């Protein structure tokens, strides 16, 4: 039972992606289109988080007051923020390359289903 409790934080994500499995994509283009739409929704959030970590590191570095330990922690935050920004931009670029390679359209607005009441 203890081994199963390690996976409990991932259960909401698994349940959230269950509809994708139920409406399984029939070809590679629709799979890549689904991945691209997920990436376009998630990447800005992670990018915002990476920029916030970077800026927080700068603030901590400026306010360290010459304390070596605090400056070292702040430099670590700055480096983690820069790495996060780089990873998010690289991931977004890879998704765009796959989209262009397989002819998936970029941009536009999502087509939400109409609900009649």
JOFEN-V862703 format. One record per pair of residues at least 4 apart in sequence whose ideal C-beta (glycine too) atoms are under 6 Angstrom apart, sorted by the first residue. I is the first residue (numbers start at 0). GAP is how many residues later the second one is. If there is no record, write none. Layout:
BEGIN
i={I I}
gap={GAP GAP}
END
This chain:
BEGIN
i={9 24 24 28 31 31 31 32 35 35 38 38 42 42 42 45 46 49 49 49 52 52 52 53 53 55 56 56 56 56 59 60 63 63 63 98 98}
gap={4 5 6 73 66 70 72 71 59 63 4 56 4 45 49 42 41 31 34 35 24 27 28 24 27 21 17 20 21 24 14 13 6 7 10 5 7}
END
